[in-house]
Amino acid sequence: MSKIELPEFKSYEGEAALWDNLDTGNFMKDDGEWFHFDLDDEREAWFRFAAEQFQAAYGENEPEYTLDMIRELNPEYKP
């Protein structure tokens, strides 16, 4: 792998954009130039945890809500 050199940034936003892009590096194709982190197990564990929490919050006994049960419409809602 070649030496990584960070550019000089003219603004905080430019530097933040670089680090945001590096944070998504594990989803990009490995071309030998990017850091590679094997996060598949951790990512899968988070997905499993989220699904379990969702199921606990909205279980099988959760009632179906109909439009006539709405007491006040949300004026900011845009379908």
N, CA, C and O atoms as a GROMACS GRO file, in nm:
protein
  316
    1MET      N    1   0.086  -0.117   0.000
    1MET     CA    2   0.000   0.000   0.000
    1MET      C    3   0.090   0.123   0.000
    1MET      O    4   0.192   0.127   0.069
    2SER      N    5   0.052   0.223  -0.077
    2SER     CA    6   0.131   0.344  -0.084
    2SER      C    7   0.109   0.431   0.039
    2SER      O    8   0.012   0.413   0.113
    3LYS      N    9   0.201   0.524   0.059
    3LYS     CA   10   0.193   0.614   0.175
    3LYS      C   11   0.072   0.706   0.160
    3LYS      O   12   0.047   0.760   0.053
    4ILE      N   13  -0.002   0.723   0.268
    4ILE     CA   14  -0.120   0.809   0.267
    4ILE      C   15  -0.079   0.948   0.315
    4ILE      O   16  -0.019   0.963   0.421
    5GLU      N   17  -0.112   1.048   0.234
    5GLU     CA   18  -0.084   1.185   0.272
    5GLU      C   19  -0.215   1.261   0.280
    5GLU      O   20  -0.296   1.256   0.187
    6LEU      N   21  -0.236   1.330   0.390
    6LEU     CA   22  -0.357   1.410   0.406
    6LEU      C   23  -0.335   1.548   0.346
    6LEU      O   24  -0.230   1.608   0.365
    7PRO      N   25  -0.433   1.598   0.273
    7PRO     CA   26  -0.420   1.731   0.215
    7PRO      C   27  -0.434   1.839   0.322
    7PRO      O   28  -0.482   1.813   0.433
    8GLU      N   29  -0.393   1.960   0.287
    8GLU     CA   30  -0.419   2.073   0.376
    8GLU      C   31  -0.560   2.120   0.348
    8GLU      O   32  -0.599   2.138   0.232
    9PHE      N   33  -0.637   2.141   0.453
    9PHE     CA   34  -0.777   2.177   0.438
    9PHE      C   35  -0.795   2.327   0.453
    9PHE      O   36  -0.734   2.391   0.539
   10LYS      N   37  -0.880   2.383   0.368
   10LYS     CA   38  -0.910   2.526   0.374
   10LYS      C   39  -1.022   2.556   0.472
   10LYS      O   40  -1.040   2.670   0.514
   11SER      N   41  -1.097   2.452   0.508
   11SER     CA   42  -1.209   2.473   0.600
   11SER      C   43  -1.234   2.346   0.681
   11SER      O   44  -1.189   2.237   0.645
   12TYR      N   45  -1.306   2.363   0.790
   12TYR     CA   46  -1.346   2.249   0.872
   12TYR      C   47  -1.436   2.156   0.792
   12TYR      O   48  -1.426   2.034   0.805
   13GLU      N   49  -1.523   2.214   0.709
   13GLU     CA   50  -1.617   2.133   0.631
   13GLU      C   51  -1.543   2.040   0.535
   13GLU      O   52  -1.583   1.925   0.516
   14GLY      N   53  -1.435   2.090   0.475
   14GLY     CA   54  -1.357   2.006   0.384
   14GLY      C   55  -1.294   1.888   0.455
   14GLY      O   56  -1.295   1.777   0.404
   15GLU      N   57  -1.239   1.914   0.574
   15GLU     CA   58  -1.180   1.805   0.652
   15GLU      C   59  -1.287   1.707   0.698
   15GLU      O   60  -1.266   1.586   0.693
   16ALA      N   61  -1.402   1.759   0.742
   16ALA     CA   62  -1.511   1.672   0.786
   16ALA      C   63  -1.558   1.584   0.673
   16ALA      O   64  -1.589   1.466   0.694
   17ALA      N   65  -1.565   1.638   0.551
   17ALA     CA   66  -1.607   1.558   0.435
   17ALA      C   67  -1.511   1.443   0.410
   17ALA      O   68  -1.554   1.332   0.379
   18LEU      N   69  -1.380   1.469   0.424
   18LEU     CA   70  -1.282   1.362   0.405
   18LEU      C   71  -1.305   1.249   0.506
   18LEU      O   72  -1.310   1.132   0.468
   19TRP      N   73  -1.320   1.285   0.634
   19TRP     CA   74  -1.336   1.182   0.737
   19TRP      C   75  -1.470   1.110   0.723
   19TRP      O   76  -1.479   0.991   0.752
   20ASP      N   77  -1.573   1.180   0.679
   20ASP     CA   78  -1.702   1.114   0.653
   20ASP      C   79  -1.686   1.010   0.544
   20ASP      O   80  -1.742   0.900   0.554
   21ASN      N   81  -1.611   1.042   0.439
   21ASN     CA   82  -1.590   0.948   0.330
   21ASN      C   83  -1.506   0.829   0.376
   21ASN      O   84  -1.531   0.716   0.333
   22LEU      N   85  -1.408   0.853   0.462
   22LEU     CA   86  -1.328   0.742   0.513
   22LEU      C   87  -1.412   0.650   0.600
   22LEU      O   88  -1.389   0.529   0.603
   23ASP      N   89  -1.509   0.706   0.672
   23ASP     CA   90  -1.596   0.624   0.755
   23ASP      C   91  -1.677   0.526   0.673
   23ASP      O   92  -1.718   0.423   0.726
   24THR      N   93  -1.701   0.553   0.545
   24THR     CA   94  -1.776   0.461   0.459
   24THR      C   95  -1.683   0.370   0.381
   24THR      O   96  -1.728   0.292   0.296
   25GLY      N   97  -1.553   0.377   0.409
   25GLY     CA   98  -1.456   0.299   0.334
   25GLY      C   99  -1.480   0.149   0.340
   25GLY      O  100  -1.448   0.079   0.244
   26ASN      N  101  -1.535   0.097   0.449
   26ASN     CA  102  -1.555  -0.048   0.459
   26ASN      C  103  -1.667  -0.097   0.368
   26ASN      O  104  -1.683  -0.218   0.351
   27PHE      N  105  -1.745  -0.007   0.307
   27PHE     CA  106  -1.849  -0.048   0.215
   27PHE      C  107  -1.802  -0.038   0.069
   27PHE      O  108  -1.874  -0.078  -0.022
   28MET      N  109  -1.683   0.016   0.050
   28MET     CA  110  -1.631   0.035  -0.085
   28MET      C  111  -1.547  -0.084  -0.126
   28MET      O  112  -1.498  -0.160  -0.042
   29LYS      N  113  -1.530  -0.101  -0.256
   29LYS     CA  114  -1.446  -0.208  -0.309
   29LYS      C  115  -1.303  -0.185  -0.261
   29LYS      O  116  -1.253  -0.073  -0.266
   30ASP      N  117  -1.237  -0.291  -0.216
   30ASP     CA  118  -1.101  -0.280  -0.166
   30ASP      C  119  -1.005  -0.275  -0.285
   30ASP      O  120  -0.985  -0.375  -0.353
   31ASP      N  121  -0.945  -0.158  -0.308
   31ASP     CA  122  -0.850  -0.145  -0.418
   31ASP      C  123  -0.707  -0.138  -0.366
   31ASP      O  124  -0.615  -0.105  -0.442
   32GLY      N  125  -0.687  -0.169  -0.242
   32GLY     CA  126  -0.555  -0.167  -0.184
   32GLY      C  127  -0.510  -0.030  -0.138
   32GLY      O  128  -0.403  -0.017  -0.079
   33GLU      N  129  -0.587   0.071  -0.163
   33GLU     CA  130  -0.551   0.208  -0.126
   33GLU      C  131  -0.629   0.258  -0.006
   33GLU      O  132  -0.596   0.362   0.050
   34TRP      N  133  -0.731   0.185   0.035
   34TRP     CA  134  -0.817   0.229   0.145
   34TRP      C  135  -0.789   0.145   0.268
   34TRP      O  136  -0.744   0.031   0.258
   35PHE      N  137  -0.815   0.203   0.384
   35PHE     CA  138  -0.814   0.122   0.505
   35PHE      C  139  -0.928   0.022   0.495
   35PHE      O  140  -1.035   0.055   0.444
   36HIS      N  141  -0.905  -0.097   0.542
   36HIS     CA  142  -1.012  -0.197   0.537
   36HIS      C  143  -1.035  -0.249   0.678
   36HIS      O  144  -0.943  -0.291   0.747
   37PHE      N  145  -1.159  -0.245   0.720
   37PHE     CA  146  -1.198  -0.295   0.851
   37PHE      C  147  -1.302  -0.403   0.830
   37PHE      O  148  -1.399  -0.382   0.758
   38ASP      N  149  -1.283  -0.517   0.893
   38ASP     CA  150  -1.379  -0.626   0.881
   38ASP      C  151  -1.486  -0.608   0.987
   38ASP      O  152  -1.469  -0.651   1.101
   39LEU      N  153  -1.596  -0.543   0.948
   39LEU     CA  154  -1.702  -0.511   1.043
   39LEU      C  155  -1.829  -0.591   1.020
   39LEU      O  156  -1.932  -0.562   1.081
   40ASP      N  157  -1.823  -0.692   0.934
   40ASP     CA  158  -1.944  -0.766   0.900
   40ASP      C  159  -2.011  -0.827   1.023
   40ASP      O  160  -2.133  -0.818   1.037
   41ASP      N  161  -1.933  -0.888   1.113
   41ASP     CA  162  -1.992  -0.950   1.232
   41ASP      C  163  -2.056  -0.845   1.323
   41ASP      O  164  -2.167  -0.864   1.372
   42GLU      N  165  -1.986  -0.734   1.344
   42GLU     CA  166  -2.040  -0.629   1.429
   42GLU      C  167  -2.164  -0.566   1.366
   42GLU      O  168  -2.262  -0.538   1.434
   43ARG      N  169  -2.158  -0.544   1.236
   43ARG     CA  170  -2.273  -0.485   1.166
   43ARG      C  171  -2.394  -0.576   1.174
   43ARG      O  172  -2.506  -0.531   1.199
   44GLU      N  173  -2.372  -0.705   1.152
   44GLU     CA  174  -2.482  -0.801   1.160
   44GLU      C  175  -2.540  -0.806   1.302
   44GLU      O  176  -2.661  -0.818   1.318
   45ALA      N  177  -2.454  -0.796   1.402
   45ALA     CA  178  -2.502  -0.796   1.541
   45ALA      C  179  -2.590  -0.674   1.567
   45ALA      O  180  -2.691  -0.685   1.636
   46TRP      N  181  -2.553  -0.557   1.512
   46TRP     CA  182  -2.636  -0.437   1.530
   46TRP      C  183  -2.769  -0.452   1.459
   46TRP      O  184  -2.872  -0.412   1.513
   47PHE      N  185  -2.769  -0.508   1.338
   47PHE     CA  186  -2.894  -0.531   1.267
   47PHE      C  187  -2.985  -0.626   1.345
   47PHE      O  188  -3.106  -0.604   1.355
   48ARG      N  189  -2.926  -0.731   1.400
   48ARG     CA  190  -3.003  -0.827   1.478
   48ARG      C  191  -3.060  -0.760   1.603
   48ARG      O  192  -3.176  -0.781   1.638
   49PHE      N  193  -2.977  -0.680   1.671
   49PHE     CA  194  -3.022  -0.608   1.790
   49PHE      C  195  -3.137  -0.513   1.755
   49PHE      O  196  -3.237  -0.508   1.827
   50ALA      N  197  -3.125  -0.438   1.646
   50ALA     CA  198  -3.230  -0.345   1.605
   50ALA      C  199  -3.359  -0.418   1.575
   50ALA      O  200  -3.467  -0.373   1.614
   51ALA      N  201  -3.350  -0.532   1.507
   51ALA     CA  202  -3.470  -0.609   1.474
   51ALA      C  203  -3.537  -0.662   1.601
   51ALA      O  204  -3.659  -0.662   1.612
   52GLU      N  205  -3.456  -0.706   1.697
   52GLU     CA  206  -3.512  -0.755   1.824
   52GLU      C  207  -3.582  -0.643   1.899
   52GLU      O  208  -3.690  -0.664   1.955
   53GLN      N  209  -3.523  -0.524   1.901
   53GLN     CA  210  -3.584  -0.410   1.970
   53GLN      C  211  -3.713  -0.367   1.901
   53GLN      O  212  -3.811  -0.332   1.967
   54PHE      N  213  -3.713  -0.368   1.768
   54PHE     CA  214  -3.833  -0.333   1.693
   54PHE      C  215  -3.944  -0.432   1.722
   54PHE      O  216  -4.059  -0.394   1.743
   55GLN      N  217  -3.909  -0.560   1.724
   55GLN     CA  218  -4.008  -0.664   1.751
   55GLN      C  219  -4.063  -0.650   1.894
   55GLN      O  220  -4.182  -0.671   1.917
   56ALA      N  221  -3.976  -0.614   1.989
   56ALA     CA  222  -4.022  -0.597   2.127
   56ALA      C  223  -4.116  -0.477   2.138
   56ALA      O  224  -4.212  -0.480   2.216
   57ALA      N  225  -4.090  -0.372   2.061
   57ALA     CA  226  -4.175  -0.252   2.067
   57ALA      C  227  -4.307  -0.273   1.994
   57ALA      O  228  -4.410  -0.219   2.034
   58TYR      N  229  -4.304  -0.350   1.888
   58TYR     CA  230  -4.423  -0.373   1.806
   58TYR      C  231  -4.446  -0.523   1.794
   58TYR      O  232  -4.419  -0.583   1.690
   59GLY      N  233  -4.494  -0.582   1.901
   59GLY     CA  234  -4.513  -0.726   1.907
   59GLY      C  235  -4.637  -0.773   1.832
   59GLY      O  236  -4.706  -0.695   1.768
   60GLU      N  237  -4.662  -0.901   1.842
   60GLU     CA  238  -4.775  -0.964   1.773
   60GLU      C  239  -4.909  -0.911   1.823
   60GLU      O  240  -5.007  -0.911   1.749
   61ASN      N  241  -4.915  -0.866   1.947
   61ASN     CA  242  -5.041  -0.818   2.005
   61ASN      C  243  -5.064  -0.669   1.982
   61ASN      O  244  -5.159  -0.612   2.037
   62GLU      N  245  -4.979  -0.605   1.903
   62GLU     CA  246  -4.994  -0.463   1.873
   62GLU      C  247  -5.120  -0.443   1.790
   62GLU      O  248  -5.138  -0.510   1.688
   63PRO      N  249  -5.210  -0.353   1.832
   63PRO     CA  250  -5.334  -0.334   1.757
   63PRO      C  251  -5.309  -0.262   1.624
   63PRO      O  252  -5.212  -0.188   1.610
   64GLU      N  253  -5.397  -0.286   1.529
   64GLU     CA  254  -5.392  -0.214   1.402
   64GLU      C  255  -5.460  -0.080   1.422
   64GLU      O  256  -5.569  -0.072   1.479
   65TYR      N  257  -5.397   0.024   1.376
   65TYR     CA  258  -5.454   0.158   1.389
   65TYR      C  259  -5.520   0.197   1.257
   65TYR      O  260  -5.462   0.179   1.150
   66THR      N  261  -5.639   0.251   1.266
   66THR     CA  262  -5.712   0.293   1.147
   66THR      C  263  -5.716   0.445   1.141
   66THR      O  264  -5.688   0.512   1.240
   67LEU      N  265  -5.749   0.500   1.025
   67LEU     CA  266  -5.754   0.645   1.008
   67LEU      C  267  -5.856   0.712   1.098
   67LEU      O  268  -5.836   0.826   1.141
   68ASP      N  269  -5.966   0.642   1.128
   68ASP     CA  270  -6.068   0.705   1.213
   68ASP      C  271  -6.024   0.714   1.360
   68ASP      O  272  -6.092   0.778   1.440
   69MET      N  273  -5.912   0.651   1.395
   69MET     CA  274  -5.860   0.661   1.531
   69MET      C  275  -5.772   0.785   1.549
   69MET      O  276  -5.736   0.820   1.662
   70ILE      N  277  -5.738   0.852   1.440
   70ILE     CA  278  -5.653   0.971   1.448
   70ILE      C  279  -5.736   1.087   1.500
   70ILE      O  280  -5.840   1.121   1.444
   71ARG      N  281  -5.688   1.148   1.607
   71ARG     CA  282  -5.761   1.260   1.668
   71ARG      C  283  -5.723   1.393   1.605
   71ARG      O  284  -5.807   1.482   1.592
   72GLU      N  285  -5.599   1.407   1.568
   72GLU     CA  286  -5.552   1.533   1.510
   72GLU      C  287  -5.451   1.501   1.401
   72GLU      O  288  -5.355   1.428   1.424
   73LEU      N  289  -5.472   1.557   1.283
   73LEU     CA  290  -5.380   1.534   1.172
   73LEU      C  291  -5.253   1.616   1.191
   73LEU      O  292  -5.257   1.727   1.245
   74ASN      N  293  -5.142   1.563   1.148
   74ASN     CA  294  -5.016   1.634   1.151
   74ASN      C  295  -5.007   1.721   1.026
   74ASN      O  296  -4.997   1.667   0.916
   75PRO      N  297  -5.011   1.852   1.040
   75PRO     CA  298  -5.010   1.939   0.922
   75PRO      C  299  -4.878   1.936   0.845
   75PRO      O  300  -4.874   1.977   0.729
   76GLU      N  301  -4.771   1.888   0.907
   76GLU     CA  302  -4.641   1.883   0.841
   76GLU      C  303  -4.617   1.750   0.768
   76GLU      O  304  -4.516   1.735   0.699
   77TYR      N  305  -4.709   1.655   0.784
   77TYR     CA  306  -4.692   1.524   0.720
   77TYR      C  307  -4.707   1.535   0.570
   77TYR      O  308  -4.804   1.593   0.520
   78LYS      N  309  -4.609   1.479   0.498
   78LYS     CA  310  -4.615   1.476   0.352
   78LYS      C  311  -4.592   1.333   0.308
   78LYS      O  312  -4.482   1.279   0.325
   79PRO      N  313  -4.693   1.269   0.250
   79PRO     CA  314  -4.677   1.128   0.210
   79PRO      C  315  -4.581   1.111   0.094
   79PRO      O  316  -4.558   0.998   0.049
   0.00000   0.00000   0.00000
